[in-house]
Amino acid sequence: MYVLPSTGAAFGAAQKWSDGVCQQGCFYADVTGDGLADFIAHDNDGLNVLPSTGSSFGPYSNWSGGPVACDEGCYFADADGDGKADFIAQDMDGIYVLLSNGSSFGAPANCTNGTTVLCDLGCFLGDVTGNGAADFIAQDDDGIWVVPAQ
């Protein structure tokens, strides 16, 4: 994996930071809460995090303790307002949140109580309620639906 550092006006030369590989998806989000985007590999054994040091990615460790399904969508956003990106998994049974404590993810919590949320025209995350935590926004032909962060 290569990083092209930004100067604010341009990108610098490519620097090799890791040999990281993703089987199901690659993500970059600050899950440790230190202000740096960490590398998250969604693999068959779960969510593996390589924390950013600012000049490389540290060693990987499994943060989820096992496989995590997100058949309809995988997202990272601060769902509880603590400054750390949490993992949000969407499947046909609802939306699940795995909160980050800075060194691992907690158990999946169904935040829609089994209600299916369809995103035919797109799914988004953002604090639209103003409480400092990311809400789940779904858009379909009937309108825009918000699942507020709890």
C-alpha positions as CSV (number, residue, x, y, z in Angstrom):
1,M,0.0,0.0,0.0
2,Y,1.4,3.4,-1.0
3,V,0.6,6.8,0.4
4,L,1.1,10.1,-1.5
5,P,1.3,12.7,1.3
6,S,-0.6,15.9,0.7
7,T,1.1,19.3,1.1
8,G,-2.3,21.1,1.0
9,A,-1.5,22.2,-2.6
10,A,-0.3,19.0,-4.2
11,F,0.6,15.4,-3.5
12,G,4.1,14.3,-2.8
13,A,6.0,11.2,-4.0
14,A,4.5,7.8,-3.3
15,Q,5.8,6.2,-0.1
16,K,5.2,2.5,0.7
17,W,3.5,2.2,4.1
18,S,2.4,-1.4,4.2
19,D,1.9,-4.7,2.4
20,G,-1.8,-4.7,3.5
21,V,-4.3,-6.7,1.5
22,C,-8.1,-6.6,1.7
23,Q,-10.3,-9.6,0.8
24,Q,-13.7,-7.9,1.2
25,G,-13.0,-4.2,1.4
26,C,-10.4,-1.6,2.3
27,F,-11.3,1.4,4.4
28,Y,-9.5,4.4,5.9
29,A,-11.0,6.0,9.1
30,D,-9.7,7.3,12.4
31,V,-10.8,4.3,14.6
32,T,-8.1,5.0,17.3
33,G,-9.2,8.6,17.9
34,D,-5.7,10.2,17.4
35,G,-6.7,12.3,14.4
36,L,-5.0,10.0,11.8
37,A,-6.8,7.8,9.3
38,D,-6.1,4.2,10.1
39,F,-6.2,1.4,7.5
40,I,-9.0,-1.2,8.0
41,A,-9.0,-4.4,6.0
42,H,-12.4,-6.3,6.0
43,D,-11.3,-9.9,5.5
44,N,-12.8,-13.3,6.0
45,D,-11.6,-13.3,9.7
46,G,-13.2,-9.9,10.4
47,L,-12.0,-6.3,10.7
48,N,-8.2,-6.0,10.9
49,V,-6.8,-2.5,11.8
50,L,-3.4,-1.2,11.0
51,P,-3.1,2.1,13.0
52,S,-1.5,5.1,11.3
53,T,1.6,6.5,12.9
54,G,1.7,9.5,10.5
55,S,4.5,8.0,8.5
56,S,3.5,4.3,8.2
57,F,0.8,1.8,9.3
58,G,1.5,-0.2,12.4
59,P,1.1,-3.9,12.7
60,Y,-2.4,-5.3,12.1
61,S,-4.6,-6.7,14.7
62,N,-8.1,-8.2,14.5
63,W,-10.5,-5.7,16.2
64,S,-13.8,-7.6,15.6
65,G,-12.9,-11.0,17.1
66,G,-14.4,-12.8,14.1
67,P,-16.2,-12.4,10.8
68,V,-18.5,-9.4,10.2
69,A,-21.3,-9.4,7.6
70,C,-22.4,-6.3,5.8
71,D,-24.2,-7.6,2.8
72,E,-25.9,-4.3,1.9
73,G,-23.1,-1.9,2.9
74,C,-20.1,-1.3,5.2
75,Y,-19.4,2.2,6.6
76,F,-17.2,4.0,9.1
77,A,-18.4,7.1,11.0
78,D,-18.5,8.3,14.6
79,A,-21.8,6.9,15.7
80,D,-21.5,7.8,19.4
81,G,-19.7,11.2,19.2
82,D,-16.6,10.1,21.0
83,G,-14.1,11.1,18.3
84,K,-13.5,7.5,17.1
85,A,-15.0,6.1,13.9
86,D,-17.3,3.1,14.5
87,F,-18.1,0.3,12.1
88,I,-21.7,0.4,10.7
89,A,-22.8,-2.7,8.9
90,Q,-26.0,-2.8,6.8
91,D,-27.8,-6.1,5.9
92,M,-31.4,-7.2,5.3
93,D,-32.0,-7.5,9.1
94,G,-31.2,-3.9,9.8
95,I,-28.2,-1.7,10.6
96,Y,-25.6,-2.8,13.1
97,V,-23.1,-0.7,14.9
98,L,-19.8,-1.9,16.3
99,L,-18.5,0.9,18.6
100,S,-14.7,1.5,18.6
101,N,-13.0,1.9,22.0
102,G,-9.7,2.9,20.4
103,S,-8.3,-0.6,20.4
104,S,-11.1,-2.9,19.3
105,F,-14.8,-2.9,18.2
106,G,-17.6,-3.9,20.5
107,A,-20.3,-6.5,19.8
108,P,-22.7,-5.6,17.0
109,A,-25.8,-3.8,18.2
110,N,-28.9,-3.7,16.0
111,C,-29.9,0.0,15.9
112,T,-33.0,-0.6,13.8
113,N,-34.6,-3.4,15.8
114,G,-34.7,-5.7,12.8
115,T,-36.3,-3.1,10.5
116,T,-35.1,-3.3,6.9
117,V,-33.7,0.0,5.6
118,L,-33.5,0.2,1.9
119,C,-31.2,2.6,0.1
120,D,-32.2,2.3,-3.5
121,L,-30.8,5.8,-4.3
122,G,-28.0,5.8,-1.8
123,C,-27.0,5.5,1.9
124,F,-25.1,8.2,3.7
125,L,-23.8,9.0,7.1
126,G,-23.7,12.4,8.7
127,D,-24.8,14.3,11.8
128,V,-28.2,15.7,10.6
129,T,-29.7,15.9,14.1
130,G,-26.9,18.0,15.6
131,N,-26.0,15.8,18.5
132,G,-22.4,15.2,17.5
133,A,-23.0,11.6,16.3
134,A,-23.4,10.3,12.7
135,D,-27.0,9.5,11.7
136,F,-27.8,6.9,9.0
137,I,-29.5,8.5,6.0
138,A,-31.3,6.4,3.4
139,Q,-32.7,7.7,0.1
140,D,-35.2,5.8,-2.0
141,D,-38.1,6.6,-4.4
142,D,-40.4,7.5,-1.5
143,G,-38.0,10.1,0.1
144,I,-35.2,10.5,2.5
145,W,-35.2,8.4,5.7
146,V,-33.1,9.1,8.8
147,V,-32.1,6.6,11.5
148,P,-30.9,8.9,14.2
149,A,-27.8,8.0,16.3
150,Q,-28.8,7.0,19.8
